[in-house]
Amino acid sequence: MQAIISSERKDYGLELYWKERGVQKGDFYSYSELIDMQINVLDLLDHPNVYRIDGKKRKVLPSPKGCCQFA
């Protein structure tokens, strides 16, 4: 899982960005996908660094409480 470094609002969801092996990657997640994962979309938009992502499994999770960065 990688730390999300930024998020960008789109018409039907959010574009999420993270770094994987030093390369910035991004992918679009619809609002319904994020809600199905029980993700607070507005919080993810305002505070992307407290969430992590597994781009291969298309899974977004909140970071452990009090932790904002991952190696």
Backbone as CSV, one residue per row, in Angstrom:
resi,resn,N_x,N_y,N_z,CA_x,CA_y,CA_z,C_x,C_y,C_z
1,MET,0.843,-1.172,0.000,0.000,0.000,0.000,0.893,1.240,0.000
2,GLN,0.470,2.228,-0.752,1.229,3.472,-0.884,0.418,4.622,-0.304
3,ALA,1.110,5.637,0.186,0.443,6.843,0.676,-0.067,7.647,-0.517
4,ILE,-1.289,8.130,-0.419,-1.828,9.021,-1.448,-1.214,10.392,-1.235
5,ILE,-0.654,10.972,-2.294,0.019,12.266,-2.152,-0.861,13.432,-2.562
6,SER,-1.864,13.177,-3.404,-2.797,14.250,-3.754,-4.052,13.657,-4.381
7,SER,-5.093,14.476,-4.378,-6.355,14.071,-4.996,-6.912,15.265,-5.754
8,GLU,-7.612,14.973,-6.815,-8.168,16.022,-7.672,-9.622,15.686,-7.986
9,ARG,-10.491,16.650,-7.769,-11.915,16.440,-8.008,-12.215,16.449,-9.508
10,LYS,-12.986,15.468,-9.932,-13.470,15.364,-11.309,-14.993,15.335,-11.272
11,ASP,-15.634,15.358,-12.432,-17.096,15.383,-12.487,-17.747,14.200,-11.771
12,TYR,-17.205,13.011,-11.926,-17.864,11.818,-11.407,-17.035,11.056,-10.388
13,GLY,-15.993,11.697,-9.838,-15.161,11.022,-8.851,-13.895,11.800,-8.559
14,LEU,-12.874,11.089,-8.114,-11.596,11.701,-7.770,-10.464,11.017,-8.532
15,GLU,-9.520,11.813,-8.965,-8.261,11.301,-9.507,-7.307,11.267,-8.320
16,LEU,-6.759,10.100,-8.010,-5.860,9.928,-6.875,-4.443,9.702,-7.378
17,TYR,-3.478,10.311,-6.690,-2.074,10.219,-7.082,-1.247,9.680,-5.925
18,TRP,-0.273,8.832,-6.253,0.636,8.257,-5.280,1.953,7.980,-5.982
19,LYS,2.988,7.694,-5.185,4.286,7.331,-5.753,4.533,5.860,-5.506
20,GLU,5.005,5.217,-6.557,5.332,3.796,-6.487,6.715,3.623,-7.098
21,ARG,7.678,3.210,-6.278,9.076,3.068,-6.705,9.618,4.358,-7.302
22,GLY,9.251,5.476,-6.691,9.747,6.776,-7.112,9.048,7.387,-8.304
23,VAL,8.059,6.692,-8.866,7.333,7.179,-10.039,5.918,7.556,-9.622
24,GLN,5.494,8.778,-9.985,4.135,9.189,-9.655,3.131,8.472,-10.548
25,LYS,2.109,7.916,-9.916,1.039,7.230,-10.633,-0.287,7.857,-10.241
26,GLY,-1.280,7.672,-11.074,-2.605,8.195,-10.786,-3.673,7.308,-11.389
27,ASP,-4.853,7.362,-10.785,-5.978,6.593,-11.295,-7.271,7.259,-10.839
28,PHE,-8.315,7.070,-11.631,-9.617,7.642,-11.335,-10.450,6.646,-10.539
29,TYR,-11.104,7.145,-9.492,-12.041,6.363,-8.684,-13.358,7.118,-8.644
30,SER,-14.438,6.445,-9.031,-15.750,7.094,-9.034,-16.219,7.295,-7.595
31,TYR,-17.151,8.240,-7.431,-17.718,8.475,-6.107,-18.348,7.200,-5.557
32,SER,-19.055,6.452,-6.397,-19.719,5.240,-5.912,-18.701,4.179,-5.476
33,GLU,-17.570,4.062,-6.182,-16.524,3.120,-5.761,-16.001,3.485,-4.379
34,LEU,-15.717,4.766,-4.175,-15.165,5.222,-2.898,-16.177,5.042,-1.773
35,ILE,-17.439,5.349,-2.036,-18.486,5.182,-1.021,-18.653,3.694,-0.694
36,ASP,-18.583,2.830,-1.694,-18.667,1.387,-1.449,-17.520,0.894,-0.571
37,MET,-16.359,1.565,-0.638,-15.210,1.226,0.213,-15.300,1.918,1.571
38,GLN,-16.426,2.607,1.828,-16.670,3.348,3.066,-15.639,4.454,3.280
39,ILE,-15.293,5.135,2.193,-14.354,6.249,2.231,-15.144,7.557,2.224
40,ASN,-14.797,8.456,3.126,-15.390,9.782,3.156,-14.736,10.598,2.039
41,VAL,-15.475,10.814,0.963,-14.932,11.438,-0.242,-14.430,12.858,0.034
42,LEU,-15.185,13.643,0.783,-14.753,15.013,1.075,-13.483,15.028,1.917
43,ASP,-13.372,14.110,2.866,-12.160,14.028,3.674,-10.965,13.611,2.817
44,LEU,-11.179,12.653,1.922,-10.111,12.229,1.010,-9.665,13.374,0.112
45,LEU,-10.601,14.187,-0.324,-10.271,15.337,-1.160,-9.470,16.373,-0.370
46,ASP,-9.877,16.637,0.868,-9.209,17.653,1.700,-7.929,17.158,2.358
47,HIS,-7.852,15.872,2.670,-6.712,15.312,3.414,-6.233,13.999,2.784
48,PRO,-5.735,14.058,1.557,-5.344,12.811,0.878,-4.196,12.080,1.565
49,ASN,-3.346,12.809,2.284,-2.168,12.173,2.889,-2.499,11.271,4.068
50,VAL,-3.755,11.235,4.520,-4.123,10.313,5.592,-4.816,9.067,5.043
51,TYR,-4.658,8.820,3.759,-5.203,7.624,3.114,-4.089,6.909,2.367
52,ARG,-4.290,5.622,2.156,-3.317,4.837,1.387,-4.062,4.073,0.311
53,ILE,-3.321,3.603,-0.668,-3.930,2.988,-1.844,-3.147,1.759,-2.280
54,ASP,-3.878,0.786,-2.766,-3.285,-0.357,-3.465,-3.821,-0.268,-4.886
55,GLY,-3.022,0.291,-5.769,-3.452,0.535,-7.138,-3.780,-0.722,-7.920
56,LYS,-3.081,-1.821,-7.630,-3.325,-3.071,-8.356,-4.654,-3.701,-7.958
57,LYS,-5.004,-3.605,-6.679,-6.275,-4.159,-6.198,-7.407,-3.134,-6.224
58,ARG,-7.074,-1.879,-6.599,-8.055,-0.784,-6.616,-8.737,-0.647,-5.262
59,LYS,-7.923,-0.543,-4.214,-8.424,-0.452,-2.851,-7.853,0.791,-2.186
60,VAL,-8.736,1.577,-1.562,-8.339,2.769,-0.810,-8.727,2.537,0.644
61,LEU,-7.799,2.848,1.562,-8.035,2.679,2.993,-7.546,3.900,3.752
62,PRO,-8.202,4.222,4.872,-7.639,5.272,5.725,-6.362,4.745,6.382
63,SER,-5.415,5.638,6.618,-4.179,5.260,7.295,-4.474,4.934,8.748
64,PRO,-3.601,4.164,9.380,-3.785,3.927,10.813,-3.847,5.258,11.565
65,LYS,-4.628,5.289,12.618,-4.851,6.513,13.366,-3.514,7.146,13.784
66,GLY,-3.377,8.434,13.498,-2.191,9.182,13.885,-1.017,9.021,12.932
67,CYS,-1.209,8.297,11.852,-0.103,8.058,10.924,-0.460,8.630,9.564
68,CYS,0.440,9.388,8.981,0.138,10.007,7.693,1.111,9.635,6.587
69,GLN,2.240,9.052,6.896,3.235,8.753,5.882,3.614,7.279,5.917
70,PHE,3.864,6.722,4.766,4.292,5.350,4.640,5.594,5.294,3.872
71,ALA,6.409,4.333,4.159,7.681,4.176,3.457,7.456,3.573,2.097
